């Protein structure tokens, strides 16, 4: 089966159930959430444990931040 995910990446899993704009937003959010770095050791091996709680896989430091990104977007 050919998957149409060239433009929206992994957000293509939603297919026609969501509009293009929402898939673009989700795609951008997923890419940015993988760029989070640990404030203690500067490692990029950080995983989101819960909404606003992040944990470094390298030094096991826990820290708070935004729900989906390390720092919430300024509005």
ABEGO torsion letter per residue (X at the ends): XBBBAAAAEAAAAAEAABBAAAAAAAAAAAAAAAABBBAAAGBABBBBABBGBBBBAAAGBBBBBBAABABBBBX
